[in-house]
């Protein structure tokens, strides 16, 4: 696999994202996204793992393959007791973060230290816990990643004493949105004091909704590069832009409204990340499954079931025997893909899938990006999930980011 610190050009990401010639407007945007994607993007993943586990119907003998991203879902899936999870990612920072979480789960002394490290992620004790309990178990490339100093002279691991979720491309973009809102007299944290959903809706309509009418904000979100911090490449930006009659601003407004108004704040850790830039500090603060106290023992016991690979999803599948895998999660990565890339990955999924295997992915917009884009001989081997179930899963996804959820099951005769 090689050292993760020696991939400054991130060739794998480049191959996945670049669809246009270098000097075209689209090509320049794609290359700008690749540049932005070199470092940590997602300190926290934004797909609801509870919905994933329900939709995938995970069983104890299942081997699942997922895109790693920030790792929250990878380790949350352990609560469903699959036999093995292979987490792949093109981003070396995400690979380093997943390895950090794995070794933390295996080697930190108790739940309190694990929760302090990833649930609070803003305590000086975390750096000492890293030195004493985690670093000795990390492979050299990942120790080098976390202990390397940036231009400001601080090590990457020091982020866990300053508020880790404020870092990364997404964390910094959320911070910028907070700063911009404050310039207009809006405090995003205000909604966290709401006592019920009715108060949440009132705050959104009176305080947040007018923010989307500001000329500067509307101009800003009309620039595709402004949304790179959400991990949205140009191809996905175009899909999102047509998903709402009011354009990209309307799409962002409707999804923020869902995040702010459709779920009780006591149950939605995504809302705390968006409006509070971290998980809540209280004992009843909502957390992703892998960080909940009730799941500590099983996450620790099963963390060794997680295999982490710095590779392309299709490249990994090509190494696996036929009919050897049970569950596949592609996040929203297919929004980026060309028909050729989709055909390659679905060819490998179909080859490696056991009968009854399930594939789950999300799309920024509502229309599917797979059906009609891969050959019929592949698609006809799969059965699409009941639309009412898909709509329900999308509605209940607390991250509130995506337009649609898609699930396919391999037919028994395939």
HELIX and SHEET records of a PDB file:
HELIX    1   1 UNK A    4  UNK A    6  5                                   3    
HELIX    2   2 UNK A   11  UNK A   17  1                                   7    
HELIX    3   3 UNK A   25  UNK A   36  1                                  12    
HELIX    4   4 UNK A   49  UNK A   56  1                                   8    
HELIX    5   5 UNK A   72  UNK A   76  1                                   5    
HELIX    6   6 UNK A   77  UNK A   80  5                                   4    
HELIX    7   7 UNK A   92  UNK A  107  1                                  16    
HELIX    8   8 UNK A  111  UNK A  114  1                                   4    
HELIX    9   9 UNK A  115  UNK A  120  3                                   6    
HELIX   10  10 UNK A  125  UNK A  129  1                                   5    
HELIX   11  11 UNK A  130  UNK A  134  3                                   5    
HELIX   12  12 UNK A  135  UNK A  137  5                                   3    
HELIX   13  13 UNK A  140  UNK A  147  1                                   8    
HELIX   14  14 UNK A  156  UNK A  158  5                                   3    
HELIX   15  15 UNK A  159  UNK A  162  1                                   4    
HELIX   16  16 UNK A  164  UNK A  166  5                                   3    
HELIX   17  17 UNK A  168  UNK A  183  1                                  16    
HELIX   18  18 UNK A  188  UNK A  193  5                                   6    
HELIX   19  19 UNK A  197  UNK A  203  1                                   7    
HELIX   20  20 UNK A  204  UNK A  208  3                                   5    
HELIX   21  21 UNK A  209  UNK A  213  5                                   5    
HELIX   22  22 UNK A  215  UNK A  221  1                                   7    
HELIX   23  23 UNK A  224  UNK A  230  5                                   7    
HELIX   24  24 UNK A  234  UNK A  241  1                                   8    
HELIX   25  25 UNK A  247  UNK A  261  1                                  15    
HELIX   26  26 UNK A  265  UNK A  267  5                                   3    
HELIX   27  27 UNK A  269  UNK A  276  1                                   8    
HELIX   28  28 UNK A  289  UNK A  291  5                                   3    
HELIX   29  29 UNK A  293  UNK A  295  5                                   3    
HELIX   30  30 UNK A  296  UNK A  302  1                                   7    
HELIX   31  31 UNK A  303  UNK A  305  5                                   3    
HELIX   32  32 UNK A  313  UNK A  318  1                                   6    
HELIX   33  33 UNK A  333  UNK A  336  5                                   4    
HELIX   34  34 UNK A  339  UNK A  352  1                                  14    
HELIX   35  35 UNK A  376  UNK A  379  1                                   4    
HELIX   36  36 UNK A  387  UNK A  396  1                                  10    
SHEET    1   A 7 UNK A 306  UNK A 310  0                                        
SHEET    2   A 7 UNK A  84  UNK A  89  1                                        
SHEET    3   A 7 UNK A  63  UNK A  67  1                                        
SHEET    4   A 7 UNK A 325  UNK A 329  1                                        
SHEET    5   A 7 UNK A 353  UNK A 363  1                                        
SHEET    6   A 7 UNK A 404  UNK A 410 -1                                        
SHEET    7   A 7 UNK A 382  UNK A 384 -1                                        
END                                                                             
